[in-house]
Amino acid sequence: MTSDVAAAVGYQDPPPRKGFFTDTSVCIGCKACEVACKEWNAVPEDGLNFTGMSYDNTQSLGADTWRHVAFIEKPAASRSSVSLGMPTIGPPTGGTPTDRTPISSDVQNQAVPDVVAGQSQNPGTPDFQWLMASDVCKHCTHAACLDVCPTGALFRTEFGTVVVQQDVCNGCGYCVSACPYGVIDQRKDDGRVFKCTMCYDRLSVGEQPACAKACPTESIQYGDLDELRERAQQRVDTLHAAGMADARLYGESPDDGVGGNGAFFLLLDQPEVYGLPPAPVVTTADLASMWKHAAVAAAGLVVAAGVAFFGGRE
């Protein structure tokens, strides 16, 4: 059960673990999630810069970017289109606007086919395919940031999420280098770290996170993690059946290097295309072994020093 992650740190009868499922196949890049996150959490402006990376003005997650919408322009060698299930009025029938045949209500309400593999639904579309995805902290099951934090500023909530207490953070930065995804970042003005809290204050009163609330296409879905994983697999099966062979889940498996994520994704290409590590591993996995070897080495030095000292006196 996914609630075990909270029970393991001492919570009595915790609620089911909560999480995010981000379905990138229906992300339209509107950035409503970024805006909602900033407004609710009072996250500072992160630089309205022209980066040259398509329409991406922030490039990555950071202390002032808790949600980041990536815009990836992919060559259309094997392009495919995914429908949002929205109604269409069909292609123009020719002629001037005044003499075209009126479009019937049946055509107006006709759904766009789910997937048209290898084709563009608009012949005038440029020769690239948009891959848009809203990235966020993964709220790992085995969170290295928790392992290395010396002050307890990072803690596991009863919902299984990972939250930073800024008033406890001393700015050491250990968690920054420990995160296998490069999510946590320090603010330059004071050195403390900041990241997504999955709107812990909203969860505590039964509300969903601001980003999920604002997402117009339900690309960002919030709920019980077990249920989200089932829903995500069904979505992948649907896309595979429709011809989207590259559709895959990322971060959902409890058997991966971080024990599965509380925030996972449906991708339409390799993780590297989205700037995600292909096989993340918790960076503290070998920490106990490292300390053990260090202790053995230190003991060896003490013994060698003792032998040298007492042996020299003879």
ABEGO torsion letter per residue (X at the ends): XAAAAAAAAGBBGBBBBBBBBBBAAABAGAGAAAAAAAAAAGBBBAEBBBAGBEABAAGBBBAABABBBBBBBBBAABBBBBBAGBBBAEBBAEEBAAABBBBBAAAAABBBBABBBGBBABAABBABBBBBBBBBBAGBABBAAAAABAAGABBBBAAGBBBBBAAABAGAGAAAAABAAGABBBBAAAGBBBBBAGGAAAAAAGBBBAAAAABAAGABBBEBAAAAAAAAAAAAAAAAAAGBAABBBBGABAABAAGEBABBBBBABBAAAAGBBABBBBAAAAAAAAAAAAAAAAAAAAAAAAAAAAAAAX
